[in-house]
Amino acid sequence: MDDADGVLPALVQPAGCTAAFFVLLAVVGLVYRLLAEWQRRVTLDRLLTKAPGGSVILQEKSVAGPAIQVWVGDACPPIVEGPRSAPRDL
């Protein structure tokens, strides 16, 4: 094509390329987060359906979402103590 008039399509101009790049980057990031959250939910669903009663399912915090802790069945949740500190000299 001859560009005698100096008019280029918007995506070929530098400002258009930059804007298109950032829009594409945002869309790819959004799709990644949606797929990661979907996979996380599928994994949790499969664990819940196959886990025996009294099981504790933990999923750590990730890009897709916050940490999840689920008790399966009617059993009481276990009491988890925090880390103990070493005794101090007074």
C-alpha positions as CSV (number, residue, x, y, z in Angstrom):
1,M,0.0,0.0,0.0
2,D,1.1,3.5,-0.8
3,D,1.0,5.9,2.1
4,A,1.3,9.1,0.2
5,D,-1.2,11.0,2.4
6,G,0.6,10.2,5.6
7,V,-2.4,8.6,7.1
8,L,-1.8,5.3,8.9
9,P,-4.3,3.0,10.6
10,A,-4.7,3.7,14.3
11,L,-3.0,0.5,15.4
12,V,0.2,1.3,13.4
13,Q,0.6,4.8,15.0
14,P,2.7,4.8,18.2
15,A,-0.1,6.0,20.5
16,G,-2.5,3.5,19.1
17,C,0.0,0.6,19.5
18,T,0.7,1.6,23.1
19,A,-3.0,1.8,23.9
20,A,-3.7,-1.5,22.2
21,F,-0.9,-3.2,24.0
22,F,-2.2,-2.1,27.4
23,V,-5.8,-3.1,26.6
24,L,-4.5,-6.5,25.4
25,L,-2.4,-6.8,28.6
26,A,-5.5,-6.1,30.8
27,V,-7.6,-8.6,28.9
28,V,-5.0,-11.3,29.2
29,G,-4.6,-10.6,32.9
30,L,-8.4,-10.8,33.4
31,V,-8.7,-14.0,31.5
32,Y,-5.8,-15.5,33.6
33,R,-7.5,-14.6,36.9
34,L,-10.8,-15.9,35.8
35,L,-9.3,-19.3,34.7
36,A,-7.3,-19.5,38.0
37,E,-10.4,-18.9,40.1
38,W,-12.4,-21.4,38.0
39,Q,-9.7,-24.0,38.5
40,R,-9.6,-23.3,42.2
41,R,-13.3,-23.7,42.6
42,V,-13.3,-27.0,40.5
43,T,-10.5,-28.3,42.8
44,L,-12.4,-27.4,45.9
45,D,-15.6,-29.0,44.6
46,R,-13.8,-32.2,43.8
47,L,-12.2,-32.3,47.2
48,L,-15.5,-31.7,49.0
49,T,-17.3,-34.5,47.1
50,K,-14.5,-37.1,47.6
51,A,-13.3,-36.3,51.2
52,P,-14.5,-38.4,54.1
53,G,-16.4,-36.9,57.0
54,G,-14.2,-35.1,59.5
55,S,-11.6,-34.0,56.9
56,V,-10.2,-30.5,56.9
57,I,-9.5,-28.9,53.5
58,L,-7.1,-26.0,53.3
59,Q,-6.4,-23.9,50.2
60,E,-3.8,-21.2,50.6
61,K,-4.1,-17.7,49.4
62,S,-3.3,-17.4,45.7
63,V,-3.7,-15.0,42.8
64,A,-7.2,-16.3,42.4
65,G,-8.5,-15.6,45.8
66,P,-8.2,-15.7,49.6
67,A,-7.3,-18.7,51.8
68,I,-10.1,-21.2,52.3
69,Q,-10.5,-23.6,55.3
70,V,-13.4,-26.1,55.1
71,W,-14.5,-28.8,57.5
72,V,-16.3,-31.7,55.9
73,G,-19.1,-33.6,57.7
74,D,-20.7,-33.1,61.1
75,A,-17.5,-33.4,63.1
76,C,-16.4,-30.6,65.4
77,P,-13.6,-28.4,63.9
78,P,-10.2,-29.2,65.5
79,I,-8.7,-26.7,67.9
80,V,-5.5,-25.4,66.3
81,E,-3.1,-23.6,68.6
82,G,-0.8,-20.9,67.3
83,P,3.0,-21.2,67.3
84,R,4.4,-21.1,70.8
85,S,7.2,-18.6,71.6
86,A,10.4,-19.6,73.3
87,P,10.5,-18.8,77.1
88,R,12.2,-15.5,77.9
89,D,14.8,-14.9,80.6
90,L,13.7,-12.3,83.1
